[in-house]
Amino acid sequence: MNNLNFFKSPYFWCFCFTIIFLLSLDFWSWKQTISFSFLHLPPWVFYFIGLQIILACAILIFSQTFWKSETEEEN
């Protein structure tokens, strides 16, 4: 797993969470006309559901790779 050392870099995680934050602003479709799609919901609902899934996966990987547990710090 030496090739995954970038997961332990604070710069990578700062970049990752900054990108997710910027994508959540969704400034490119603010003046979009209202339309309804699947399940009679606007398309931006599915965009934010997908974004939340990406955020949850990023937090999961962040918590497993970047944070050290107390037992790891003692060794």
Secondary structure, 3 states (H helix, E strand, C coil): CHHHHHHHCHHHHHHHHHHHHHHHHCHHHCCCCCCCCHHHCCHHHHHHHHHHHHHHHHHHHHHHHCCCCHHHHHC
